[in-house]
Amino acid sequence: MTARSGRHFLQIPGPTNVPDRVLQAIARPTIDHRGPDFAEFTFDLTTRLKPVFGTRESIVAYPSSGTGAWEAALVNTLSPGDRVLAFETGHFASLWRDMAERLGLTVDFVPGDWRHGADPAILAEKLAADTAYEIAAVMVVHNETSTGVTSRIPEIRAAIDEARHPALLLVDTISSLGSIDYRHDEWGVDVTVGCSQKGLMLPPGLGFNAISEKALVAATRSRLPKSYWDWTPMLDNNERGFYPYTPATNLLYGLREALLMLEEEGLANVFARHRRHAAATRAAVHGWGLEVLCVDAREYSGSLTAVLLDEQYDADKVRRIILERYDMSLGTGLGRLAGRVFRIGHLGDFNDLMLAGTLSGVQMGLELAGVTVDPAGLQAALAVLRAD
Ligand SMILES: *Cc1c(COP(=O)(O)O)cnc(C)c1O
């Protein structure tokens, strides 16, 4: 490996750059997770975490990746053979579908072109046709990290309400939590799935479920096998400030620091910053003469942008050149988008000049890879950053 100076640019859409404050908080000595100090710490942490989910309801935190929190959402609310409805918005939605099938659920997977979010009109049709109320849950990925498309959860909720359908609404907010506006309570979400390493600016290792009252009732009837993921012992212990097994103590220290940072900036400002960086990134992409994968302006992601290249180019070659020359990691094309797109993560601990540096590296890398781009793209992005 060649010696590198300066900081690596980690511009994948998660894990994201971990701020020094968070790293320092994680470096504190580990304490007794069954002692009185820990209980105090847990209560404070839970209070600070709730606004990020937009909830006053229960939140549980697992020592896990996001995938674990996906499983927790399913096994706590559903029973073998239950029908669930999901939308093929991209790679992550497909993985969650696969998991549901492996767990013994019957998934009605609405096909998609990986350039749009979940369609509220199709949901309305599916629910209207389900007069026997067989659909037990609707699963939606809020921000599809493989495509940079954000589904319109309030419209999904409205479709369920208009159909007066009792299905639970399960939402993956893994790459939107702490970077794109999200409201568990107001949007009537039953289980929100989150994790630590994206908008929350932490290393990987914490998975979350925010749980509605309705989901808690569903949990009492759910018959899918569960042990590690079981909400009941988790919620019982949390009530006293503890966990049924060893929590990721030091990551929780980091979480507290990250939550303080979000409080200091103000969540509304955090979301506005992400929207602005996303707008500047799209200005660059369009200015270069390239295509943003997301085609509906209502669904542009605030946390990442997937750039679609012409078939003659290899997006992974562009990424490789950028990594070798400029020490910057970009997201690869996942699943059916392999080689066709690269993804620019602009979420988490990020500012204007980090974005300017990122887009400079992307422009130079595209040029080095022989992709025809108009260098006015970078100027267009800087103009957005200068304007407000
Ligand atoms: C990253 C991601 C996941 C998977 O999370 P892991 O921590 O890798 O298990 C799931 N859904 C979305 C939308 C993601 O961005």
The ligand as an SDF file (V2000), in Angstrom:
LIG
                    3D

 15 15  0  0  0  0  0  0  0  0999 V2000
  -27.1080   -0.2020    4.7100 C   0  0  0  0  0  0  0  0  0  0  0  0
  -28.5150   -0.5470    4.5330 C   0  0  0  0  0  0  0  0  0  0  0  0
  -29.0520   -1.7500    4.9990 C   0  0  0  0  0  0  0  0  0  0  0  0
  -28.2070   -2.8450    5.5960 C   0  0  0  0  0  0  0  0  0  0  0  0
  -27.5950   -2.4440    6.7680 O   0  0  0  0  0  0  0  0  0  0  0  0
  -26.3920   -3.3280    7.3490 P   0  0  0  0  0  0  0  0  0  0  0  0
  -25.9140   -2.5280    8.5120 O   0  0  0  0  0  0  0  0  0  0  0  0
  -25.3880   -3.4670    6.2460 O   0  0  0  0  0  0  0  0  0  0  0  0
  -26.9470   -4.6390    7.7460 O   0  0  0  0  0  0  0  0  0  0  0  0
  -30.4050   -1.9600    4.8620 C   0  0  0  0  0  0  0  0  0  0  0  0
  -31.2040   -1.0500    4.2830 N   0  0  0  0  0  0  0  0  0  0  0  0
  -30.7200    0.1200    3.8040 C   0  0  0  0  0  0  0  0  0  0  0  0
  -31.6540    1.0910    3.1650 C   0  0  0  0  0  0  0  0  0  0  0  0
  -29.3650    0.3930    3.9120 C   0  0  0  0  0  0  0  0  0  0  0  0
  -28.8890    1.5640    3.4350 O   0  0  0  0  0  0  0  0  0  0  0  0
  1  2  1  0
  2  3  1  0
  2 14  2  0
  3  4  1  0
  3 10  2  0
  4  5  1  0
  5  6  1  0
  6  7  2  0
  6  8  1  0
  6  9  1  0
 10 11  1  0
 11 12  2  0
 12 13  1  0
 12 14  1  0
 14 15  1  0
M  END
$$$$
